[in-house]
Amino acid sequence: MQWFAVLSSLVLLCSLVRSRQLRLVGGWRRGGCSGLVEVRDGGRWGRLCFDRRNPIVARLVCLDAGCGELDFLRPRRGDRATSGVQLLCEGQETTLRDCLWRSQDTPCDTELDMVCTDGVPSEPVSTSDTTRQQQRTPS
């Protein structure tokens, strides 16, 4: 039974390497640098879950989205209707690609609502492209 658990974990880790995109939606700042963080995972958009023990995630979202530094962060209760994605970062990461991604079939308890300092991304940002190039995706 232990081998099955190890094998399942390895399969999960391998499946997390696939391409994902992120965007900030519903914010008050023009240009898409504020709002709830959504992640496109397997063709659908879901919310990025927030874990207070892992604050570097919010900073990396702003940097990877081309929106400067984190200006304001407001964790909020999840909407219970949208499945979530968790990011596990250790603290030394310089981009979200370096963090471990974990998809979940259940909604987030706490979602990430934030404002970044600047930048005007016009498109969702790919988190797997090593050149940090933005990619256009259908909405």
Order of alpha helices (4+ residues) and beta strands (2+ residues): alpha-beta-beta-beta-alpha-beta-beta-beta-beta-beta
